[in-house]
Amino acid sequence: MSGFELPTDRADLFSLGLKLLDKDYFIGQFCPEHGVDPTDLFAKTEVFGGLMSELRASGRFLFGMPVVSKPGPKVIIEEPDGNQREMIMFASNDYLGLSAHPEVHAAIREVVENYGVGAGSSRVNVGYSGIHRSLEAKLAKHWGQEAGLLYPTGYDAISSTIAALCGPNDRVIIDASSHSCIIDGARRSGATVRMFRHNDAKRLEAQLKRASDKGEGAILVVVEGAYSMDGDIAPLDAFVPLVKKYGARLMVDEAHAIGVLGARGHGAVEHFGLEDEVDLIGGTFSKSLGATGGFVVGNAAVLSYLNYLSTRIVFSAAFPPILAHGVSKAIDLMEADGGLRERLWENIRYFSDGFRKLGLDLPEVEVGAVPVRVHKDGVMVDFAAELYEAGIYAIPIVYPSVPHGRSMFRLAMQAGHTTEQLDYALSVFERLLKKYEIL
Ligand SMILES: Cc1ncc(COP(=O)(O)O)c(C=O)c1O
């Protein structure tokens, strides 16, 4: 027991559960307000543990339940009491279903005996294998860049690149909807960090002008190719001329765009045909490519510098070579089988049209997840619980992930979702959207 009185209102309880996952809030505000002894380093962890147990016991904290089946559009999850439940999955970023693809599995089996399970060391030590080298070469060639560099995760690729390249004299300009890895890297770099309103070219230009008026140091602009929460893509065609005008550099994080956008699934840069105009492209293997690991492609001299000055390369083991081989196969499948992407887009269109037919105001969806905006914060907990009871696994997005009044469900689509699954989900949403007077 934490000894704290938890809110009795379920929406407040749920909201508190999410807020507790923000370290700045928990240590900076919650602990001082509740008199947690700041001189005992572990005191706060006891409080945190107690609160979490109570939240879990309330049955209102759906995050992090183990999936005990193969990944895919339908999964089995295990509840705290051991009960197993079949769910239609709308929370996985394995958009193309490549994590469970038999050819990817065969590729991994092919090399596991010769390469083992782990890399054994960091890339600059002895964790770099022939498999890593050929994946880097493939990424560079296929993404139309001079060189490629692998990182243990996508988070590392983006955050460490920014932190290694920029210093206190520099300025990093980022979108207001940026993923945590971009914010983290920009802060760690020691550079001055400026944000501009999401996808707003005018605001970007204002920040570029302000930064270039300062004179000293360099300017790096970092944006994402696709914003999976906002449901839109970066207007790179508008951003590129601005970045050039002010002599800045542009890095694009293609995490949610790979496999979803571009003729071969390379992302937003390919979608806009800007391969020669963007300075650095970063990405992850953890979404459409169904594995784990991250990369950056770009100029060879820049990447060689990053290889030795990215802390997440030098001080962390490389990701397993067997996975690098699996990722290489997944890239081949993604590029060769345009049908996978077509099916994903058919599903995105079918599902978003379905919501529009129900009467939901849904702008064009440009990414792999359909944002269903509920707006009423107070109903989210019950809404999410009823979706769960109906066998639909969809994570509610509430404050502080989005501003108050902007609560939503981010429904991540998969190429493998069947029309029956989507129709069923639409019928459940119709019932609940009406019940909670959103329609
Ligand atoms: C925009 C963006 N960049 C980077 C990452 C991190 O990728 P990884 O899972 O490989 O660490 C994510 C993951 O959520 C992301 O959404």
The ligand as an SDF file (V2000), in Angstrom:
LIG
                    3D

 16 16  0  0  0  0  0  0  0  0999 V2000
    9.4650    8.9190  -34.4540 C   0  0  0  0  0  0  0  0  0  0  0  0
   10.2040    7.8340  -33.7400 C   0  0  0  0  0  0  0  0  0  0  0  0
   11.5470    7.8220  -33.7520 N   0  0  0  0  0  0  0  0  0  0  0  0
   12.2410    6.8550  -33.1380 C   0  0  0  0  0  0  0  0  0  0  0  0
   11.6150    5.8530  -32.4390 C   0  0  0  0  0  0  0  0  0  0  0  0
   12.4290    4.8150  -31.7010 C   0  0  0  0  0  0  0  0  0  0  0  0
   12.5470    3.6360  -32.3930 O   0  0  0  0  0  0  0  0  0  0  0  0
   13.0460    2.2990  -31.6610 P   0  0  0  0  0  0  0  0  0  0  0  0
   11.8340    1.5490  -31.2550 O   0  0  0  0  0  0  0  0  0  0  0  0
   13.8350    1.5770  -32.7030 O   0  0  0  0  0  0  0  0  0  0  0  0
   13.9050    2.6990  -30.5280 O   0  0  0  0  0  0  0  0  0  0  0  0
   10.2270    5.8160  -32.4010 C   0  0  0  0  0  0  0  0  0  0  0  0
    9.5310    4.7440  -31.6590 C   0  0  0  0  0  0  0  0  0  0  0  0
    8.4830    4.8690  -31.1390 O   0  0  0  0  0  0  0  0  0  0  0  0
    9.4950    6.8300  -33.0730 C   0  0  0  0  0  0  0  0  0  0  0  0
    8.1530    6.8370  -33.0470 O   0  0  0  0  0  0  0  0  0  0  0  0
  1  2  1  0
  2  3  1  0
  2 15  2  0
  3  4  2  0
  4  5  1  0
  5  6  1  0
  5 12  2  0
  6  7  1  0
  7  8  1  0
  8  9  2  0
  8 10  1  0
  8 11  1  0
 12 13  1  0
 12 15  1  0
 13 14  2  0
 15 16  1  0
M  END
$$$$
